[in-house]
Amino acid sequence: MTTPLPRPLPLDGNAAAGPLAGVLAGDATTAVARCSGCGATAVLAAAVVFRTAMGTVVRCASCEHVLVVVVERPDGTVMSARGCSWVRV
Ligand SMILES: [Zn+2]
């Protein structure tokens, strides 16, 4: 029988500033993403991109699953990467 590890104390969102800065800074096209549709992994620069007045849609080059959507709005830029299982920067 193993003893469960103690749960860490919760912190406010400011504690994520450092790790998030490392993820959100730099050239995102060199990041490697895993497609949650087919499991392919590739740099985002190898994906297929469609740009319209509505926004930018980044699709997997292997299966066309939507990896990332970026929409520029008056109140800021909104990004969804829910089509990626993970992204390595
Ligand atoms: Zn795919």
PDB file of the backbone (N, CA, C, O) and the ligand in Angstrom, with CONECT records:
HET     ZN  A 101       1
ATOM      1  N   MET A   1       0.849  -1.180   0.000  1.00  0.00           N
ATOM      2  CA  MET A   1       0.000   0.000   0.000  1.00  0.00           C
ATOM      3  C   MET A   1       0.894   1.243   0.000  1.00  0.00           C
ATOM      4  O   MET A   1       1.863   1.330   0.754  1.00  0.00           O
ATOM      5  N   THR A   2       0.547   2.193  -0.856  1.00  0.00           N
ATOM      6  CA  THR A   2       1.342   3.416  -0.940  1.00  0.00           C
ATOM      7  C   THR A   2       0.625   4.546  -0.231  1.00  0.00           C
ATOM      8  O   THR A   2      -0.604   4.580  -0.158  1.00  0.00           O
ATOM      9  N   THR A   3       1.411   5.462   0.288  1.00  0.00           N
ATOM     10  CA  THR A   3       0.871   6.649   0.944  1.00  0.00           C
ATOM     11  C   THR A   3       0.658   7.714  -0.119  1.00  0.00           C
ATOM     12  O   THR A   3       1.585   8.022  -0.868  1.00  0.00           O
ATOM     13  N   PRO A   4      -0.551   8.292  -0.204  1.00  0.00           N
ATOM     14  CA  PRO A   4      -0.767   9.341  -1.218  1.00  0.00           C
ATOM     15  C   PRO A   4       0.121  10.547  -0.947  1.00  0.00           C
ATOM     16  O   PRO A   4       0.394  10.900   0.200  1.00  0.00           O
ATOM     17  N   LEU A   5       0.561  11.168  -2.037  1.00  0.00           N
ATOM     18  CA  LEU A   5       1.372  12.378  -1.907  1.00  0.00           C
ATOM     19  C   LEU A   5       0.508  13.504  -1.370  1.00  0.00           C
ATOM     20  O   LEU A   5      -0.680  13.571  -1.683  1.00  0.00           O
ATOM     21  N   PRO A   6       1.085  14.392  -0.565  1.00  0.00           N
ATOM     22  CA  PRO A   6       0.293  15.525  -0.075  1.00  0.00           C
ATOM     23  C   PRO A   6      -0.085  16.447  -1.229  1.00  0.00           C
ATOM     24  O   PRO A   6       0.711  16.688  -2.137  1.00  0.00           O
ATOM     25  N   ARG A   7      -1.301  16.953  -1.178  1.00  0.00           N
ATOM     26  CA  ARG A   7      -1.773  17.866  -2.219  1.00  0.00           C
ATOM     27  C   ARG A   7      -1.086  19.220  -2.048  1.00  0.00           C
ATOM     28  O   ARG A   7      -1.048  19.752  -0.939  1.00  0.00           O
ATOM     29  N   PRO A   8      -0.527  19.801  -3.158  1.00  0.00           N
ATOM     30  CA  PRO A   8       0.110  21.112  -3.014  1.00  0.00           C
ATOM     31  C   PRO A   8      -0.924  22.186  -2.674  1.00  0.00           C
ATOM     32  O   PRO A   8      -2.106  22.071  -2.999  1.00  0.00           O
ATOM     33  N   LEU A   9      -0.439  23.221  -2.015  1.00  0.00           N
ATOM     34  CA  LEU A   9      -1.328  24.331  -1.675  1.00  0.00           C
ATOM     35  C   LEU A   9      -1.705  25.086  -2.952  1.00  0.00           C
ATOM     36  O   LEU A   9      -0.834  25.321  -3.791  1.00  0.00           O
ATOM     37  N   PRO A  10      -2.965  25.471  -3.126  1.00  0.00           N
ATOM     38  CA  PRO A  10      -3.353  26.226  -4.323  1.00  0.00           C
ATOM     39  C   PRO A  10      -2.798  27.647  -4.261  1.00  0.00           C
ATOM     40  O   PRO A  10      -2.725  28.254  -3.193  1.00  0.00           O
ATOM     41  N   LEU A  11      -2.411  28.161  -5.425  1.00  0.00           N
ATOM     42  CA  LEU A  11      -1.912  29.525  -5.558  1.00  0.00           C
ATOM     43  C   LEU A  11      -2.816  30.268  -6.524  1.00  0.00           C
ATOM     44  O   LEU A  11      -3.595  29.636  -7.237  1.00  0.00           O
ATOM     45  N   ASP A  12      -2.735  31.591  -6.568  1.00  0.00           N
ATOM     46  CA  ASP A  12      -3.530  32.315  -7.561  1.00  0.00           C
ATOM     47  C   ASP A  12      -2.841  32.249  -8.923  1.00  0.00           C
ATOM     48  O   ASP A  12      -1.705  31.785  -9.023  1.00  0.00           O
ATOM     49  N   GLY A  13      -3.511  32.703  -9.949  1.00  0.00           N
ATOM     50  CA  GLY A  13      -3.030  32.581 -11.317  1.00  0.00           C
ATOM     51  C   GLY A  13      -1.692  33.246 -11.568  1.00  0.00           C
ATOM     52  O   GLY A  13      -1.003  32.884 -12.521  1.00  0.00           O
ATOM     53  N   ASN A  14      -1.307  34.191 -10.757  1.00  0.00           N
ATOM     54  CA  ASN A  14      -0.011  34.850 -10.942  1.00  0.00           C
ATOM     55  C   ASN A  14       1.148  33.869 -10.828  1.00  0.00           C
ATOM     56  O   ASN A  14       2.222  34.108 -11.381  1.00  0.00           O
ATOM     57  N   ALA A  15       0.940  32.784 -10.127  1.00  0.00           N
ATOM     58  CA  ALA A  15       2.001  31.795  -9.967  1.00  0.00           C
ATOM     59  C   ALA A  15       2.315  31.086 -11.291  1.00  0.00           C
ATOM     60  O   ALA A  15       3.358  30.444 -11.418  1.00  0.00           O
ATOM     61  N   ALA A  16       1.425  31.199 -12.262  1.00  0.00           N
ATOM     62  CA  ALA A  16       1.654  30.575 -13.567  1.00  0.00           C
ATOM     63  C   ALA A  16       2.326  31.527 -14.553  1.00  0.00           C
ATOM     64  O   ALA A  16       2.585  31.140 -15.693  1.00  0.00           O
ATOM     65  N   ALA A  17       2.612  32.754 -14.144  1.00  0.00           N
ATOM     66  CA  ALA A  17       3.167  33.757 -15.062  1.00  0.00           C
ATOM     67  C   ALA A  17       4.462  33.275 -15.711  1.00  0.00           C
ATOM     68  O   ALA A  17       4.619  33.394 -16.926  1.00  0.00           O
ATOM     69  N   GLY A  18       5.372  32.745 -14.939  1.00  0.00           N
ATOM     70  CA  GLY A  18       6.659  32.295 -15.480  1.00  0.00           C
ATOM     71  C   GLY A  18       6.503  31.165 -16.488  1.00  0.00           C
ATOM     72  O   GLY A  18       6.978  31.281 -17.618  1.00  0.00           O
ATOM     73  N   PRO A  19       5.838  30.060 -16.095  1.00  0.00           N
ATOM     74  CA  PRO A  19       5.661  28.972 -17.060  1.00  0.00           C
ATOM     75  C   PRO A  19       4.888  29.396 -18.310  1.00  0.00           C
ATOM     76  O   PRO A  19       5.222  28.969 -19.415  1.00  0.00           O
ATOM     77  N   LEU A  20       3.866  30.227 -18.147  1.00  0.00           N
ATOM     78  CA  LEU A  20       3.090  30.659 -19.317  1.00  0.00           C
ATOM     79  C   LEU A  20       3.901  31.566 -20.229  1.00  0.00           C
ATOM     80  O   LEU A  20       3.748  31.512 -21.449  1.00  0.00           O
ATOM     81  N   ALA A  21       4.764  32.399 -19.654  1.00  0.00           N
ATOM     82  CA  ALA A  21       5.608  33.271 -20.476  1.00  0.00           C
ATOM     83  C   ALA A  21       6.513  32.428 -21.370  1.00  0.00           C
ATOM     84  O   ALA A  21       6.781  32.796 -22.513  1.00  0.00           O
ATOM     85  N   GLY A  22       6.976  31.308 -20.852  1.00  0.00           N
ATOM     86  CA  GLY A  22       7.809  30.419 -21.653  1.00  0.00           C
ATOM     87  C   GLY A  22       7.046  29.769 -22.783  1.00  0.00           C
ATOM     88  O   GLY A  22       7.621  29.463 -23.827  1.00  0.00           O
ATOM     89  N   VAL A  23       5.752  29.554 -22.588  1.00  0.00           N
ATOM     90  CA  VAL A  23       4.924  28.910 -23.610  1.00  0.00           C
ATOM     91  C   VAL A  23       4.473  29.912 -24.668  1.00  0.00           C
ATOM     92  O   VAL A  23       4.453  29.600 -25.858  1.00  0.00           O
ATOM     93  N   LEU A  24       4.113  31.118 -24.230  1.00  0.00           N
ATOM     94  CA  LEU A  24       3.497  32.077 -25.146  1.00  0.00           C
ATOM     95  C   LEU A  24       4.495  32.984 -25.856  1.00  0.00           C
ATOM     96  O   LEU A  24       4.115  33.697 -26.785  1.00  0.00           O
ATOM     97  N   ALA A  25       5.748  32.978 -25.449  1.00  0.00           N
ATOM     98  CA  ALA A  25       6.746  33.831 -26.085  1.00  0.00           C
ATOM     99  C   ALA A  25       7.436  33.076 -27.220  1.00  0.00           C
ATOM    100  O   ALA A  25       7.436  31.845 -27.259  1.00  0.00           O
ATOM    101  N   GLY A  26       8.010  33.823 -28.121  1.00  0.00           N
ATOM    102  CA  GLY A  26       8.793  33.197 -29.183  1.00  0.00           C
ATOM    103  C   GLY A  26       7.980  32.876 -30.423  1.00  0.00           C
ATOM    104  O   GLY A  26       6.814  33.254 -30.538  1.00  0.00           O
ATOM    105  N   ASP A  27       8.610  32.175 -31.343  1.00  0.00           N
ATOM    106  CA  ASP A  27       8.013  31.815 -32.627  1.00  0.00           C
ATOM    107  C   ASP A  27       7.175  30.550 -32.481  1.00  0.00           C
ATOM    108  O   ASP A  27       7.711  29.449 -32.359  1.00  0.00           O
ATOM    109  N   ALA A  28       5.859  30.718 -32.494  1.00  0.00           N
ATOM    110  CA  ALA A  28       4.964  29.579 -32.294  1.00  0.00           C
ATOM    111  C   ALA A  28       5.030  28.572 -33.437  1.00  0.00           C
ATOM    112  O   ALA A  28       4.663  27.411 -33.254  1.00  0.00           O
ATOM    113  N   THR A  29       5.489  28.995 -34.608  1.00  0.00           N
ATOM    114  CA  THR A  29       5.512  28.059 -35.736  1.00  0.00           C
ATOM    115  C   THR A  29       6.561  26.961 -35.562  1.00  0.00           C
ATOM    116  O   THR A  29       6.524  25.951 -36.265  1.00  0.00           O
ATOM    117  N   THR A  30       7.492  27.154 -34.630  1.00  0.00           N
ATOM    118  CA  THR A  30       8.487  26.110 -34.367  1.00  0.00           C
ATOM    119  C   THR A  30       8.017  25.145 -33.287  1.00  0.00           C
ATOM    120  O   THR A  30       8.673  24.138 -33.020  1.00  0.00           O
ATOM    121  N   ALA A  31       6.884  25.450 -32.667  1.00  0.00           N
ATOM    122  CA  ALA A  31       6.344  24.550 -31.651  1.00  0.00           C
ATOM    123  C   ALA A  31       5.848  23.261 -32.315  1.00  0.00           C
ATOM    124  O   ALA A  31       5.326  23.285 -33.430  1.00  0.00           O
ATOM    125  N   VAL A  32       6.016  22.161 -31.626  1.00  0.00           N
ATOM    126  CA  VAL A  32       5.543  20.865 -32.127  1.00  0.00           C
ATOM    127  C   VAL A  32       4.206  20.572 -31.466  1.00  0.00           C
ATOM    128  O   VAL A  32       4.080  20.653 -30.244  1.00  0.00           O
ATOM    129  N   ALA A  33       3.200  20.228 -32.279  1.00  0.00           N
ATOM    130  CA  ALA A  33       1.869  19.942 -31.763  1.00  0.00           C
ATOM    131  C   ALA A  33       1.472  18.527 -32.140  1.00  0.00           C
ATOM    132  O   ALA A  33       1.850  18.020 -33.196  1.00  0.00           O
ATOM    133  N   ARG A  34       0.700  17.895 -31.259  1.00  0.00           N
ATOM    134  CA  ARG A  34       0.137  16.571 -31.557  1.00  0.00           C
ATOM    135  C   ARG A  34      -1.340  16.757 -31.871  1.00  0.00           C
ATOM    136  O   ARG A  34      -2.095  17.303 -31.066  1.00  0.00           O
ATOM    137  N   CYS A  35      -1.738  16.298 -33.043  1.00  0.00           N
ATOM    138  CA  CYS A  35      -3.132  16.394 -33.480  1.00  0.00           C
ATOM    139  C   CYS A  35      -3.995  15.447 -32.643  1.00  0.00           C
ATOM    140  O   CYS A  35      -3.696  14.258 -32.530  1.00  0.00           O
ATOM    141  N   SER A  36      -5.064  15.987 -32.061  1.00  0.00           N
ATOM    142  CA  SER A  36      -5.954  15.126 -31.282  1.00  0.00           C
ATOM    143  C   SER A  36      -6.880  14.321 -32.187  1.00  0.00           C
ATOM    144  O   SER A  36      -7.604  13.443 -31.717  1.00  0.00           O
ATOM    145  N   GLY A  37      -6.858  14.619 -33.482  1.00  0.00           N
ATOM    146  CA  GLY A  37      -7.677  13.851 -34.411  1.00  0.00           C
ATOM    147  C   GLY A  37      -7.016  12.573 -34.871  1.00  0.00           C
ATOM    148  O   GLY A  37      -7.637  11.509 -34.853  1.00  0.00           O
ATOM    149  N   CYS A  38      -5.742  12.665 -35.291  1.00  0.00           N
ATOM    150  CA  CYS A  38      -5.068  11.494 -35.853  1.00  0.00           C
ATOM    151  C   CYS A  38      -3.790  11.109 -35.118  1.00  0.00           C
ATOM    152  O   CYS A  38      -3.221  10.049 -35.379  1.00  0.00           O
ATOM    153  N   GLY A  39      -3.340  11.949 -34.213  1.00  0.00           N
ATOM    154  CA  GLY A  39      -2.137  11.636 -33.440  1.00  0.00           C
ATOM    155  C   GLY A  39      -0.839  12.042 -34.101  1.00  0.00           C
ATOM    156  O   GLY A  39       0.231  11.803 -33.542  1.00  0.00           O
ATOM    157  N   ALA A  40      -0.901  12.647 -35.273  1.00  0.00           N
ATOM    158  CA  ALA A  40       0.320  13.086 -35.943  1.00  0.00           C
ATOM    159  C   ALA A  40       0.980  14.196 -35.135  1.00  0.00           C
ATOM    160  O   ALA A  40       0.303  15.017 -34.516  1.00  0.00           O
ATOM    161  N   THR A  41       2.312  14.210 -35.150  1.00  0.00           N
ATOM    162  CA  THR A  41       3.045  15.298 -34.508  1.00  0.00           C
ATOM    163  C   THR A  41       3.875  16.004 -35.570  1.00  0.00           C
ATOM    164  O   THR A  41       4.498  15.368 -36.420  1.00  0.00           O
ATOM    165  N   ALA A  42       3.871  17.327 -35.506  1.00  0.00           N
ATOM    166  CA  ALA A  42       4.630  18.130 -36.470  1.00  0.00           C
ATOM    167  C   ALA A  42       4.750  19.543 -35.952  1.00  0.00           C
ATOM    168  O   ALA A  42       3.973  19.974 -35.099  1.00  0.00           O
ATOM    169  N   VAL A  43       5.733  20.268 -36.476  1.00  0.00           N
ATOM    170  CA  VAL A  43       5.826  21.685 -36.139  1.00  0.00           C
ATOM    171  C   VAL A  43       4.618  22.400 -36.744  1.00  0.00           C
ATOM    172  O   VAL A  43       4.100  21.992 -37.784  1.00  0.00           O
ATOM    173  N   LEU A  44       4.184  23.453 -36.092  1.00  0.00           N
ATOM    174  CA  LEU A  44       3.008  24.167 -36.594  1.00  0.00           C
ATOM    175  C   LEU A  44       3.270  24.786 -37.959  1.00  0.00           C
ATOM    176  O   LEU A  44       2.330  25.022 -38.718  1.00  0.00           O
ATOM    177  N   ALA A  45       4.518  25.051 -38.280  1.00  0.00           N
ATOM    178  CA  ALA A  45       4.843  25.584 -39.605  1.00  0.00           C
ATOM    179  C   ALA A  45       4.486  24.605 -40.716  1.00  0.00           C
ATOM    180  O   ALA A  45       4.326  25.017 -41.865  1.00  0.00           O
ATOM    181  N   ALA A  46       4.358  23.331 -40.404  1.00  0.00           N
ATOM    182  CA  ALA A  46       4.019  22.320 -41.405  1.00  0.00           C
ATOM    183  C   ALA A  46       2.507  22.143 -41.557  1.00  0.00           C
ATOM    184  O   ALA A  46       2.059  21.377 -42.410  1.00  0.00           O
ATOM    185  N   ALA A  47       1.720  22.840 -40.742  1.00  0.00           N
ATOM    186  CA  ALA A  47       0.267  22.708 -40.808  1.00  0.00           C
ATOM    187  C   ALA A  47      -0.285  23.471 -42.007  1.00  0.00           C
ATOM    188  O   ALA A  47       0.439  24.205 -42.681  1.00  0.00           O
ATOM    189  N   VAL A  48      -1.572  23.287 -42.261  1.00  0.00           N
ATOM    190  CA  VAL A  48      -2.256  23.975 -43.353  1.00  0.00           C
ATOM    191  C   VAL A  48      -3.094  25.090 -42.740  1.00  0.00           C
ATOM    192  O   VAL A  48      -3.890  24.847 -41.833  1.00  0.00           O
ATOM    193  N   VAL A  49      -2.917  26.306 -43.234  1.00  0.00           N
ATOM    194  CA  VAL A  49      -3.556  27.476 -42.633  1.00  0.00           C
ATOM    195  C   VAL A  49      -4.548  28.096 -43.610  1.00  0.00           C
ATOM    196  O   VAL A  49      -4.268  28.252 -44.799  1.00  0.00           O
ATOM    197  N   PHE A  50      -5.702  28.443 -43.079  1.00  0.00           N
ATOM    198  CA  PHE A  50      -6.714  29.163 -43.836  1.00  0.00           C
ATOM    199  C   PHE A  50      -6.970  30.480 -43.118  1.00  0.00           C
ATOM    200  O   PHE A  50      -7.334  30.490 -41.942  1.00  0.00           O
ATOM    201  N   ARG A  51      -6.781  31.590 -43.824  1.00  0.00           N
ATOM    202  CA  ARG A  51      -7.012  32.904 -43.235  1.00  0.00           C
ATOM    203  C   ARG A  51      -8.205  33.551 -43.909  1.00  0.00           C
ATOM    204  O   ARG A  51      -8.266  33.651 -45.134  1.00  0.00           O
ATOM    205  N   THR A  52      -9.148  33.987 -43.098  1.00  0.00           N
ATOM    206  CA  THR A  52     -10.330  34.676 -43.611  1.00  0.00           C
ATOM    207  C   THR A  52     -10.563  35.907 -42.748  1.00  0.00           C
ATOM    208  O   THR A  52      -9.838  36.153 -41.784  1.00  0.00           O
ATOM    209  N   ALA A  53     -11.575  36.669 -43.105  1.00  0.00           N
ATOM    210  CA  ALA A  53     -11.920  37.837 -42.303  1.00  0.00           C
ATOM    211  C   ALA A  53     -12.372  37.426 -40.903  1.00  0.00           C
ATOM    212  O   ALA A  53     -12.300  38.227 -39.971  1.00  0.00           O
ATOM    213  N   MET A  54     -12.834  36.194 -40.747  1.00  0.00           N
ATOM    214  CA  MET A  54     -13.283  35.702 -39.439  1.00  0.00           C
ATOM    215  C   MET A  54     -12.123  35.355 -38.525  1.00  0.00           C
ATOM    216  O   MET A  54     -12.252  35.415 -37.302  1.00  0.00           O
ATOM    217  N   GLY A  55     -10.978  34.989 -39.117  1.00  0.00           N
ATOM    218  CA  GLY A  55      -9.841  34.601 -38.296  1.00  0.00           C
ATOM    219  C   GLY A  55      -8.945  33.626 -39.031  1.00  0.00           C
ATOM    220  O   GLY A  55      -9.053  33.441 -40.243  1.00  0.00           O
ATOM    221  N   THR A  56      -8.058  33.007 -38.271  1.00  0.00           N
ATOM    222  CA  THR A  56      -7.087  32.079 -38.818  1.00  0.00           C
ATOM    223  C   THR A  56      -7.377  30.681 -38.284  1.00  0.00           C
ATOM    224  O   THR A  56      -7.527  30.489 -37.077  1.00  0.00           O
ATOM    225  N   VAL A  57      -7.453  29.717 -39.179  1.00  0.00           N
ATOM    226  CA  VAL A  57      -7.689  28.325 -38.799  1.00  0.00           C
ATOM    227  C   VAL A  57      -6.475  27.508 -39.230  1.00  0.00           C
ATOM    228  O   VAL A  57      -6.093  27.512 -40.400  1.00  0.00           O
ATOM    229  N   VAL A  58      -5.876  26.809 -38.271  1.00  0.00           N
ATOM    230  CA  VAL A  58      -4.708  25.976 -38.526  1.00  0.00           C
ATOM    231  C   VAL A  58      -5.155  24.517 -38.483  1.00  0.00           C
ATOM    232  O   VAL A  58      -5.660  24.033 -37.470  1.00  0.00           O
ATOM    233  N   ARG A  59      -4.955  23.826 -39.614  1.00  0.00           N
ATOM    234  CA  ARG A  59      -5.417  22.440 -39.706  1.00  0.00           C
ATOM    235  C   ARG A  59      -4.249  21.473 -39.825  1.00  0.00           C
ATOM    236  O   ARG A  59      -3.200  21.815 -40.372  1.00  0.00           O
ATOM    237  N   CYS A  60      -4.435  20.287 -39.318  1.00  0.00           N
ATOM    238  CA  CYS A  60      -3.440  19.220 -39.407  1.00  0.00           C
ATOM    239  C   CYS A  60      -3.184  18.882 -40.877  1.00  0.00           C
ATOM    240  O   CYS A  60      -4.124  18.705 -41.651  1.00  0.00           O
ATOM    241  N   ALA A  61      -1.909  18.795 -41.256  1.00  0.00           N
ATOM    242  CA  ALA A  61      -1.568  18.467 -42.640  1.00  0.00           C
ATOM    243  C   ALA A  61      -1.861  17.014 -42.969  1.00  0.00           C
ATOM    244  O   ALA A  61      -1.948  16.652 -44.143  1.00  0.00           O
ATOM    245  N   SER A  62      -2.015  16.171 -41.948  1.00  0.00           N
ATOM    246  CA  SER A  62      -2.268  14.748 -42.185  1.00  0.00           C
ATOM    247  C   SER A  62      -3.749  14.423 -42.335  1.00  0.00           C
ATOM    248  O   SER A  62      -4.126  13.603 -43.172  1.00  0.00           O
ATOM    249  N   CYS A  63      -4.599  15.071 -41.515  1.00  0.00           N
ATOM    250  CA  CYS A  63      -6.027  14.680 -41.524  1.00  0.00           C
ATOM    251  C   CYS A  63      -6.977  15.878 -41.622  1.00  0.00           C
ATOM    252  O   CYS A  63      -8.192  15.685 -41.661  1.00  0.00           O
ATOM    253  N   GLU A  64      -6.465  17.087 -41.664  1.00  0.00           N
ATOM    254  CA  GLU A  64      -7.257  18.312 -41.759  1.00  0.00           C
ATOM    255  C   GLU A  64      -8.065  18.632 -40.505  1.00  0.00           C
ATOM    256  O   GLU A  64      -8.924  19.514 -40.539  1.00  0.00           O
ATOM    257  N   HIS A  65      -7.811  17.941 -39.413  1.00  0.00           N
ATOM    258  CA  HIS A  65      -8.457  18.270 -38.137  1.00  0.00           C
ATOM    259  C   HIS A  65      -8.049  19.694 -37.745  1.00  0.00           C
ATOM    260  O   HIS A  65      -6.900  20.086 -37.951  1.00  0.00           O
ATOM    261  N   VAL A  66      -8.965  20.457 -37.191  1.00  0.00           N
ATOM    262  CA  VAL A  66      -8.643  21.821 -36.763  1.00  0.00           C
ATOM    263  C   VAL A  66      -7.780  21.758 -35.509  1.00  0.00           C
ATOM    264  O   VAL A  66      -8.203  21.249 -34.471  1.00  0.00           O
ATOM    265  N   LEU A  67      -6.555  22.288 -35.624  1.00  0.00           N
ATOM    266  CA  LEU A  67      -5.635  22.301 -34.491  1.00  0.00           C
ATOM    267  C   LEU A  67      -5.791  23.565 -33.655  1.00  0.00           C
ATOM    268  O   LEU A  67      -5.931  23.505 -32.434  1.00  0.00           O
ATOM    269  N   VAL A  68      -5.763  24.701 -34.330  1.00  0.00           N
ATOM    270  CA  VAL A  68      -5.740  26.002 -33.646  1.00  0.00           C
ATOM    271  C   VAL A  68      -6.649  26.967 -34.401  1.00  0.00           C
ATOM    272  O   VAL A  68      -6.710  26.950 -35.630  1.00  0.00           O
ATOM    273  N   VAL A  69      -7.343  27.797 -33.654  1.00  0.00           N
ATOM    274  CA  VAL A  69      -8.126  28.888 -34.234  1.00  0.00           C
ATOM    275  C   VAL A  69      -7.705  30.174 -33.522  1.00  0.00           C
ATOM    276  O   VAL A  69      -7.630  30.221 -32.294  1.00  0.00           O
ATOM    277  N   VAL A  70      -7.433  31.208 -34.305  1.00  0.00           N
ATOM    278  CA  VAL A  70      -7.074  32.515 -33.750  1.00  0.00           C
ATOM    279  C   VAL A  70      -8.039  33.539 -34.328  1.00  0.00           C
ATOM    280  O   VAL A  70      -8.194  33.644 -35.545  1.00  0.00           O
ATOM    281  N   VAL A  71      -8.684  34.292 -33.444  1.00  0.00           N
ATOM    282  CA  VAL A  71      -9.629  35.323 -33.863  1.00  0.00           C
ATOM    283  C   VAL A  71      -9.223  36.634 -33.214  1.00  0.00           C
ATOM    284  O   VAL A  71      -9.077  36.728 -31.995  1.00  0.00           O
ATOM    285  N   GLU A  72      -9.044  37.643 -34.058  1.00  0.00           N
ATOM    286  CA  GLU A  72      -8.722  38.975 -33.529  1.00  0.00           C
ATOM    287  C   GLU A  72     -10.011  39.748 -33.365  1.00  0.00           C
ATOM    288  O   GLU A  72     -10.758  39.956 -34.321  1.00  0.00           O
ATOM    289  N   ARG A  73     -10.262  40.173 -32.128  1.00  0.00           N
ATOM    290  CA  ARG A  73     -11.482  40.888 -31.801  1.00  0.00           C
ATOM    291  C   ARG A  73     -11.122  42.255 -31.256  1.00  0.00           C
ATOM    292  O   ARG A  73      -9.975  42.482 -30.869  1.00  0.00           O
ATOM    293  N   PRO A  74     -12.084  43.176 -31.219  1.00  0.00           N
ATOM    294  CA  PRO A  74     -11.777  44.504 -30.686  1.00  0.00           C
ATOM    295  C   PRO A  74     -11.259  44.470 -29.246  1.00  0.00           C
ATOM    296  O   PRO A  74     -10.492  45.341 -28.836  1.00  0.00           O
ATOM    297  N   ASP A  75     -11.679  43.472 -28.494  1.00  0.00           N
ATOM    298  CA  ASP A  75     -11.250  43.409 -27.091  1.00  0.00           C
ATOM    299  C   ASP A  75     -10.016  42.532 -26.872  1.00  0.00           C
ATOM    300  O   ASP A  75      -9.618  42.296 -25.731  1.00  0.00           O
ATOM    301  N   GLY A  76      -9.404  42.044 -27.968  1.00  0.00           N
ATOM    302  CA  GLY A  76      -8.192  41.242 -27.829  1.00  0.00           C
ATOM    303  C   GLY A  76      -8.183  40.069 -28.789  1.00  0.00           C
ATOM    304  O   GLY A  76      -9.147  39.841 -29.520  1.00  0.00           O
ATOM    305  N   THR A  77      -7.109  39.343 -28.781  1.00  0.00           N
ATOM    306  CA  THR A  77      -6.964  38.174 -29.634  1.00  0.00           C
ATOM    307  C   THR A  77      -7.324  36.926 -28.839  1.00  0.00           C
ATOM    308  O   THR A  77      -6.851  36.725 -27.720  1.00  0.00           O
ATOM    309  N   VAL A  78      -8.173  36.088 -29.441  1.00  0.00           N
ATOM    310  CA  VAL A  78      -8.631  34.871 -28.783  1.00  0.00           C
ATOM    311  C   VAL A  78      -8.050  33.685 -29.536  1.00  0.00           C
ATOM    312  O   VAL A  78      -8.098  33.637 -30.765  1.00  0.00           O
ATOM    313  N   MET A  79      -7.498  32.724 -28.790  1.00  0.00           N
ATOM    314  CA  MET A  79      -6.926  31.540 -29.412  1.00  0.00           C
ATOM    315  C   MET A  79      -7.489  30.287 -28.752  1.00  0.00           C
ATOM    316  O   MET A  79      -7.617  30.214 -27.530  1.00  0.00           O
ATOM    317  N   SER A  80      -7.817  29.318 -29.572  1.00  0.00           N
ATOM    318  CA  SER A  80      -8.189  27.995 -29.083  1.00  0.00           C
ATOM    319  C   SER A  80      -7.242  26.993 -29.712  1.00  0.00           C
ATOM    320  O   SER A  80      -7.033  27.002 -30.925  1.00  0.00           O
ATOM    321  N   ALA A  81      -6.673  26.133 -28.894  1.00  0.00           N
ATOM    322  CA  ALA A  81      -5.792  25.067 -29.392  1.00  0.00           C
ATOM    323  C   ALA A  81      -6.361  23.710 -28.987  1.00  0.00           C
ATOM    324  O   ALA A  81      -5.617  22.758 -28.748  1.00  0.00           O
ATOM    325  N   ARG A  82      -7.675  23.635 -28.915  1.00  0.00           N
ATOM    326  CA  ARG A  82      -8.294  22.411 -28.417  1.00  0.00           C
ATOM    327  C   ARG A  82      -8.140  21.228 -29.367  1.00  0.00           C
ATOM    328  O   ARG A  82      -8.423  20.090 -28.992  1.00  0.00           O
ATOM    329  N   GLY A  83      -7.703  21.483 -30.573  1.00  0.00           N
ATOM    330  CA  GLY A  83      -7.469  20.387 -31.506  1.00  0.00           C
ATOM    331  C   GLY A  83      -6.112  19.735 -31.339  1.00  0.00           C
ATOM    332  O   GLY A  83      -5.773  18.790 -32.051  1.00  0.00           O
ATOM    333  N   CYS A  84      -5.336  20.245 -30.392  1.00  0.00           N
ATOM    334  CA  CYS A  84      -4.013  19.676 -30.109  1.00  0.00           C
ATOM    335  C   CYS A  84      -4.078  18.896 -28.799  1.00  0.00           C
ATOM    336  O   CYS A  84      -4.608  19.387 -27.802  1.00  0.00           O
ATOM    337  N   SER A  85      -3.540  17.690 -28.805  1.00  0.00           N
ATOM    338  CA  SER A  85      -3.433  16.945 -27.550  1.00  0.00           C
ATOM    339  C   SER A  85      -2.433  17.630 -26.642  1.00  0.00           C
ATOM    340  O   SER A  85      -2.630  17.720 -25.431  1.00  0.00           O
ATOM    341  N   TRP A  86      -1.346  18.117 -27.249  1.00  0.00           N
ATOM    342  CA  TRP A  86      -0.333  18.868 -26.514  1.00  0.00           C
ATOM    343  C   TRP A  86       0.464  19.684 -27.511  1.00  0.00           C
ATOM    344  O   TRP A  86       0.443  19.434 -28.716  1.00  0.00           O
ATOM    345  N   VAL A  87       1.168  20.669 -26.973  1.00  0.00           N
ATOM    346  CA  VAL A  87       2.060  21.520 -27.769  1.00  0.00           C
ATOM    347  C   VAL A  87       3.380  21.606 -27.011  1.00  0.00           C
ATOM    348  O   VAL A  87       3.406  21.937 -25.825  1.00  0.00           O
ATOM    349  N   ARG A  88       4.472  21.307 -27.705  1.00  0.00           N
ATOM    350  CA  ARG A  88       5.804  21.414 -27.091  1.00  0.00           C
ATOM    351  C   ARG A  88       6.521  22.613 -27.694  1.00  0.00           C
ATOM    352  O   ARG A  88       6.653  22.715 -28.913  1.00  0.00           O
ATOM    353  N   VAL A  89       6.987  23.528 -26.833  1.00  0.00           N
ATOM    354  CA  VAL A  89       7.668  24.741 -27.314  1.00  0.00           C
ATOM    355  C   VAL A  89       9.152  24.648 -27.080  1.00  0.00           C
ATOM    356  O   VAL A  89       9.889  25.573 -27.419  1.00  0.00           O
TER     357      VAL A  89
HETATM  358 ZN    ZN A 101      -4.409  15.019 -37.711  1.00  0.00          ZN2+
END
